[in-house]
Amino acid sequence: MRRAAMLVTHTGRLDSTQHARTVAGDLIAAGFEVRVIAREAPELDMPGVVPVSGPAVAEGAEIVIALGGDGTLLRAAELARPAKAPLLGINLGHVGFLAEAEIYDLDKAVRDVVNRAYTVEERLTVDVVAELDGMTIAESWALNEVSVEKGARERMLELLVDVDGRPLSRYGCDGVVCATPTGSTAYAFSGGGPVVWPEVEALLLVPISAHALFSRPMVVAPTSTITVTIEPYASYALLTCDGRRTFELPPRAVVTVRRGALPVCLVRLREQPFTDRLVAKFELPVTGWRANGRRH
């Protein structure tokens, strides 16, 4: 059976399009069927690619390749997850924390894909359901995080948070972030949450700008259920998944977050400790001032 790959790129950028053409050409030369999202196909403007559309475009694909930054990878994850296809991120952005390869690794990354010289690791996701008076009004999932935030800029959001069916705390806040270990270096990190190694199975709860006696970030069990209730007298809120899918929530809406039914499978091209990735991506000062020869 012919091998197939799904290619997702950052549209509207000339350098991304050129790199996508290179990847597509090399894969086609290696005997792959290369699929691209139909609306992106005209930008590639090359023979041999297969325009596809719909939610099942990655079904049967051997791999999904995302060329861009973390936003592009999160978009590609929406296609890869239901198909249970491995997802390879090649960073064309700035930090690209989720990416496995950098642009200077492009040729080697494609060779590794062709030779199946990679491993796959599963990343925990979260599923989220929002209800009002027992009726579902929104349903989605996230690889990084789910956030419930104030919709009116000038108003504080009033929330009640339960964990495993027991009330935890009421917050007057800008919102709360429910994150995965993968998302611990994203929005939750900017909100003061801890960095959690991806091998750790856990869920994070991070209040944002909370006016409360106890507003520390918390790490709960991966089996826990987090419930966020918008108080009846509060203003409307926004439910956002991975910064990509947003739903408006009225007062009294109840948001339930739990471990996702399906993981996202990320491709690893080489063995690299998470510590090294953290140091490289955040440019952490492991040498210190003494390495520069300064003395006091």
Secondary structure, 3 states (H helix, E strand, C coil): CCCEEEEEECCCCHHHHHHHHHHHHHHHHCCCEEEEEHHHHHHHCCCCEEEECCCCCCCCCCEEEEEECHHHHHHHHHHHHHHCCCEEEEECCCCCCCCCEEHHHHHHHHHHHHCCCCEEEEECCEEEEEEECCEEEEEEEECCEEEEEECCCCCCEEEEEEECCEEEEEEEECEEEEECCHHHHCHHHHCCCCCCCCCCCCEEEEEECCECCCCCCEEECCCCCEEEEECCCCCCEEEEECCCEEEEECCCCEEEEEECCCCEEEEECCCCCHHHHHHHHHCCCCCCHHHHCCCC
